[in-house]
Amino acid sequence: MSFASFGDFLAMGHHAVYVWTSYGICLAVLALNVALPVLARRRYLQQEARRLRRENTK
C-alpha cells in the first residue's frame, strides 16, 4: 500500500481512528508489560529492606 502524501498516510484510507487507536493500545500494553514488573521488583526490594531493618533492630 502506498500513499500519495504524509496526510494520506495519517488518514490511512479513512480508517485512521481504528488504526491509530489499535497502535496506541498495543503501545500501552507493551509499556505496561515493561513497567509493571519493574515497579513490582522495586516494591519488593523496598519491603525486604524494611523487613531486614525491622529484624536487625530486635
C-alpha positions as CSV (number, residue, x, y, z in Angstrom):
1,M,0.0,0.0,0.0
2,S,1.5,3.4,-1.0
3,F,0.3,6.8,0.0
4,A,0.5,10.0,-2.1
5,S,1.3,12.2,0.9
6,F,2.0,12.1,4.6
7,G,-1.5,13.3,5.2
8,D,-2.9,10.3,3.3
9,F,-0.6,8.1,5.4
10,L,-2.0,9.6,8.6
11,A,-5.6,9.2,7.3
12,M,-4.9,5.5,6.5
13,G,-7.6,5.5,3.8
14,H,-10.2,6.9,6.2
15,H,-9.5,4.2,8.8
16,A,-7.2,6.3,10.9
17,V,-9.3,6.2,14.0
18,Y,-9.2,2.4,14.1
19,V,-5.6,2.0,13.0
20,W,-4.0,4.6,15.3
21,T,-6.2,3.5,18.3
22,S,-5.0,-0.1,17.9
23,Y,-1.4,1.1,17.7
24,G,-1.9,3.2,20.8
25,I,-3.5,0.3,22.7
26,C,-0.7,-2.0,21.6
27,L,2.0,0.5,22.7
28,A,0.2,0.9,26.1
29,V,0.1,-2.8,26.7
30,L,3.8,-3.1,25.8
31,A,4.7,-0.3,28.1
32,L,2.7,-1.9,30.9
33,N,4.5,-5.2,30.3
34,V,7.8,-3.5,30.9
35,A,6.8,-1.0,33.7
36,L,4.7,-3.2,36.0
37,P,7.4,-5.9,36.6
38,V,10.0,-3.1,37.2
39,L,7.7,-1.4,39.7
40,A,6.8,-4.7,41.4
41,R,10.5,-5.5,41.8
42,R,11.2,-2.1,43.3
43,R,8.3,-2.5,45.7
44,Y,9.5,-6.0,46.7
45,L,13.1,-4.8,47.3
46,Q,11.8,-1.9,49.5
47,Q,9.6,-4.3,51.5
48,E,12.5,-6.7,52.0
49,A,14.8,-3.8,53.1
50,R,12.2,-2.7,55.6
51,R,11.8,-6.3,56.9
52,L,15.6,-6.7,57.3
53,R,15.9,-3.4,59.2
54,R,13.0,-4.4,61.4
55,E,14.6,-7.8,62.2
56,N,18.0,-6.2,62.9
57,T,16.6,-3.8,65.4
58,K,15.1,-6.6,67.5
